[in-house]
């Protein structure tokens, strides 16, 4: 069975290298981007981040096909991923041995939140909580200090806990002229008809001559 401790050695080296780059002024703000498009017919949402793709979808009772997690479910997964990574980072920094690590995130999503008769029901996921399961020989005190560091430095945890300013814009694009359906054009169809007419005439003539000869 493989443990995380070998990886934590590599992680510590990477963290220290990044620290050096920051101190030298080589590492600063970097833009991050995610693009999402809705697929025709199915309506699935395809997320594109760098060279990666993630599909999100809705359940069948919401005109979906269950081809991927819903956006709220994906948000819980993102939080869990970031918490897991943050524990690995802090364990590497403080040389805390970890053999196994798992984070479970739960929440509540009430479908009534989008209904006008239930204005008191939040439209967003709520009652979020997470449980961290750590297999480690470290003491409870050491793990508690690890937890404190994670809660301070986990990016997505702090994103969700603190108010954020989000700006939005709409780029309205008018549809262009309808594209011709794949296949032969009208001119090609006309040419094909004419071609068939030319070839059919000699065949009929030959058949008539054969009848006279008989």
N, C-alpha and C positions, 0 to 999 in steps of 0.2 A: 504494500500500500504506500503510495506516495504522499508526502506531507508538504506543507507550504513553506517549511523552514528554508529549504534550498532556494526557493523563489525569493524569499524575503532578503536573502543575501544580495541577490541581483537587484532587488528593489531598492535596497539601501544605497547601493552604488549609484543607481540612477538618480535617486533623490539628492544625494550629495553633489552629483555632477550638475544637476539643475540649480542647486543652491549657489554653486560657484558661478554659473552663467548669470544668475540674477545679480550677484554681487559685482560682476564685471560689466553690468549693463547690457548684456547680450540677450536677455530675455525680458520681454515686456508685454504690453497688450497685444492680443492677436484676435482678429475677427473670426467668428464661427458662424456657419450658415447651415440651415436645413431647408430643403425645398420639398413641398408636398403637392402631389397632383392626384386628381380623382380619375380613376379609370372608367372608360365608357362601358355601358351596359351593366357592369358589376357594381360600380360606385366605390370600390375599395380605394383606400388612400395609400399611395406609395410614397414613402419617405426616402429622400435621397440625401445622404450626408457623405461628403467626399466620394469615395468609391464604393460605399455601402448602401444597401437598400433594405428597408423594413416595411412590411405590409401591415396595415391596420384595417380592421373591418368591424362590422356590426353583427349582432346575432340575427338569426332568421326572423324573429318577430319585429325587427327594425329594418327590414328589407336588406339584410346582409347575408353573407354566405359562410360566416365563421372561418374565414381564411386567415385570420390573424387576430391579435388582441385588440380590444377597443382602446380609444385614446386614454380614458381614465385608467384602465388596467395598465397600459404602457407607462403611464406616469408613475404608478406604484413601482413598476419594474425599474424605471430610471432611478427613483429614489433608493431602492434596494441596491442597485448596482453601485451607485455613488457612495452609499454607506459602506458597502463591502470594500470598495477600493480605498476609502479613507481609513478603514481599520488596517488594511494591509500597509498603507503608507506610514501610519503612526507606529505600527508594530515594527516596521523596518527601521524607522528613525530611532526608536527607543530600545531596539534589540529585544523585543518581547517575542518569545517563541510561540508560534501558532501551528498546530498540526492540521486543523480543519476550521473552516469559517463558513457560516451560512446566515443570511439575513432574510427574514420573512416580514413583508409589509402588508398590512390589512387596512381596509377602509370601508366606507359605506357610500353607495351611490343610489339615490332615490329617484326613480323615473318620474315621480310626480313633480319634481323641481321645475320642469319646463311647462307645467300646466297652470293656466291662470287661476284656477280654483285653489291652488296651494302656494300662495306667495311666501309662506313661512318656511317652505322646504327649500334648502339650498340646491342650486343647480349643479354645483361642483361636488367632487368627492369630499367627504368630511369624516370626522372621527378617525383620522389616520393614526396608526401606531405601528411600531416595528419591534421585532425581537431579534436579538443577535445571539447566535449560538456559536460559542468558541470552545474548541478543544485545545487546551493549553496547560502546561505545568505551572504557569505563572500564578501568583497569589491573587486573591480577589482585589486587594488594594492596587496592585499593578494594573489589573484589567479596568478598574474604576478610573484610574488616571488616563488610560487609553481611551475610555469612553468620553471623558472630558475633552480630550484633544480632538476627537472625531467630531463632537458636537460643535466645537469652535471652528473647525476648518473644513468640514464637509460642504462642498459648493451647493449641491442641490438641496440639502437639508436647510441650509441658510436661505436659499432662494425661496423656499416654500414658507419658512417661518417669518421672514421679514417682508414688509410691503415693498412692492416693486413698481417702477414706472414703466409702462409698456405703451409704445406708440404704434399706430397702425395706419395704413393707407390702402386705397383701392385704385388699381390701375384698370380702368374699364376699356376693353378692347372690343370694337364692333366686329361681328362675324364677317368674313369675306364672302365672295361669290361661291355658290355651291359648286363643289367639285364633281366632275363627271364620274359616274360609277366605273369601277374597273371593268375592262372588257373591250370589245370592239366599238369604235366610234360609229356615228351614223354614216359617214362617208364609206368606212370600211364595209358596213353592212350593205350599202347600196352597190358597191363594187362586187361584193360577193354574190348578190342577187343577179346582177347583170352577167357575171361570169357563169352562174348556173344556167341562165337562160340561153347563153351562146352554146354551151356544151350540150344542152338538152335538144336543140333543134336538129343537129346532124344525127343524133341517135334516133329521133322520130322518123327522119327521112330514110335512114337505113332500114328501119323496121317496116316502113311502107313498101320499099323496094323488095324486101324479102317476101312480103305478103303477095305482091304482084307475081313474083317469080313462081310462087307456089301455086 
